[in-house]
Amino acid sequence: MGLSCTTFFLSALYSKNRYLKLFYFVVSMAGFYGLLIAGTRAAIAIPIAGLGVFLFLSKNWKIGMLSFLLLVGGVGMLKYTKIGEDNRLIRRMRTVFDSNDQSLLVRFENQKALKAYMSEMPFGIGMGVQNGVISPQNKYYFVSICPADSSLVDVWIQMGVVGLSVFLGMHAVLFILGAYIILFRISNPEIRGPLTGMLCGCAGMLVASYANMVYFQFPNGILIYSCFTFIFLGPHLDRLYTKEHEQRTT
């Protein structure tokens, strides 16, 4: 829902067709509502991080200013005000910014305990070695039963700091190249809008994966890497769009 909300909202900002723009906006709001009622608080990080990345990808200062105001206004309302406190959905999302939230503190304690073990395992405990598979007599039994709580911690446990570094490095390359394609290889706004939304949505998913097991949850993995596929096909799609548009006008 967070990925859909971000992708379709940013697509709506670029679309010139008013009916398509309205469709994008309605789907985006439906995704945002689904995000709120899902109960997963970390999901709010997806549109917030997505808008943050969009500030660097927007070539239109008016659209960039709008996204900046939405980003600052949304975070400011949740963190520094009590607006909508009577609404249980808003009240629940507001706890994301509470540094004393008990759920957050438990996760930090788990990660602190894991760090003591993981310092001796640069390659992790092995792929799939979790849920108590290791014998209770093994010194790393605690690692196998400790809840990962998030996708990034899950990668760290299974593949160690080496695997986590490779995972993050791979995604850094994907995001940098994707941003380059959108900024310098796409000329049509109708193509740039959806691709920008996809890249920003994927960035938000990666940020949210620090708090929750969202990155590899079905069908998120399929959606994320499908978005990257479309982004890298962007120059080809841009040429097809230009060619078809020229044929229609001649």
Buried (B, 14 or more C-beta within 10 A) or exposed (E): BBBBBBBBBBBBBBBEEEEBBEBBBEBBBBBBEBBBEEEBBBBBBBBBBBBBBBBEBBEEEEBBEBBBEBBEEBBEBBEEEEEBEEEEBBEBBBBBEEEEEEEBEEBEEBBEEBEEBBEEBEEBBBEEBBEEEBEEEEEBBBBBEBBBBBBBBBBBBBBBBEBBBEBEEEBEEBBEEBBEBBBEEBEBBBBBBBBBBBBBBBBBBBBBBBBBBBBEEEEBBEBBEEBBEBBBEBBEBBEEBEEEEEEEEE
